[in-house]
Amino acid sequence: MLINDIFIISDKDQKTDVSIDGIVYNKRGSCFFQRGITMQRDVSIGDIWDGRFYGSNEMVHIGCHDCEGCSDCCRNTGDSIILDPLDMYCLTIWTHKTFEEMIENEIEIRMVDGMILPNIKEYDEEHPEKAEGCPFLDENGRCSIHAFRPGFCRLFPLGRYYVDEADEGEGAAVYRKDPGKLRGLQKVNGRIRGFQYFIQRGECTKQDAEKYDVKLADWLGVENLDKYEQFIVTWHFFLKDAAAGLQRFPARAQEQVARSILQIFFVQPYDRFEDFYVQFDARLANVKKSLAKLGIRL
């Protein structure tokens, strides 16, 4: 059954399965759900931060001249550099490659918190003798896509602490303690959602290097930061809410919807001459309409 580009296929079509790269495929090549990676760290904020949140116009003590000639944060990150639709849009512009041309070379797909999402591929299966590292590092260990680097790369060693006021516990308490630093602020069904920036302790390998202050917005280097932060919040909670809504469906149906979301937001090319956010919002609106027909109202 096709509902506005979202497919639901009955479980009777399932064939013998094989596991490839952490995703289960049947003989016809479609992938099934299997436990994968997560974008959410199951730790208390108190265990990983420096004790405070930061606004985008504040100074953060993370500048490091030792970054020159160092690419430690671009190596041995496994499959943790998960891409969002804006990352994919930027990569296709910079590399002049489509999603299909990058898959299994520069990027790969994994199950992430109930969704199928792409990530930077660090391990070269055809050349296992090669050290792990970002495929976009040049021969000098420098980033060849720096101007268009993914959001996770821009953020490091900062982190985002997401807040949903409706949640009980630490998240709501953190928001009430310091509401002024909530970024990408949105009010959804009467509740407040957003995120706050913090510095992750112990993430940078150059712990003994002399650090200097840098404006957080300059560190990110994102044009129209307010709009970008709104997009980040929208995408984060869309994935979270959609995955939660799909839990009542059979695994086969969940997998097909997840694959359709991957297709719509990542595989289908964006027009490089049109505003990304306008294109993203249009796709999101259509997907939400399709999910609503399945009883998932976001």
HUPE-V545651 format. One line per field, one symbol per residue. ss: DSSP state (a for helix, b for strand, c for the rest). phi: phi as a letter, one per 40 degrees, with the letter a starting at -180 (. if undefined). psi: psi as a letter, one per 20 degrees, with the letter a starting at -180 (. if undefined). A space follows every 10 residues. Layout:
# HUPE-V545651
ss=???
phi=???
psi=???
This chain:
# HUPE-V545651
ss=cbbccbbccc aaacccbbbb ccbbbbcccc bbccccbccc ccccaaacbc cccbccccbb bbbbaaaccc caaacccccc cbccaaaaaa aaaaacccaa aabcccbbbb bbccbbbbbb ccccaaaccc ccccccbccc ccbccaaacc aaaaaccbbb bbbbccccca aaaaaaacaa acbbbbbbcc bbbbbbbbbb cccccccccc bbbbbaaaaa ccccaaaaaa aaaaaaaaaa aaaaaacccc aaaaaaaaaa aaaaaaaccc cccccaaaaa aaaaaaaaaa aaaccccc
phi=.bbfgbcbbc ccccbcbbbb fgbcbcccgc cbcadbcbcb ccbcdccbbc habbcccccb cbcaccccgb bdcbbfcgbc cccbdcdcdc cccccgbcdc cccgbcbaba cbfgbcbcac ccbcccbccc cciccccccc gbccbdcbcc dccccdccbb bcbbdccchc dccccccacc ccbgdbbbfg bcbiabcacc cgcccccccc bbcacdcccc gbcfcdcccc cdcdcdcccc cccccccccd dccdcccccc cdcccbcccc cccbdccccc cccccccccc ccccgbbb
psi=ppnljppopq iiipapqqpp kippqaijjq qrpqpbrqip pmrqhiiirj jrqqrhjrpq miqoiihojp khijqkjcki npqrhhgggg hhggikqrgh hhpjfhrrqq poljqoqqrp ohpohimiiq qqrpijpaij kqpikghkqr hhghhpkrrp oqpohhqqbg ghggghhmhi jpqkpqoolj qpqarqqrpp pjgpimhiqp qrqqpghhgh lppmhghghg gggggghggg gggghihiqq hgggghgghh ggggiggpqq oijqpghggg hgggggghgg hhhjjoo.
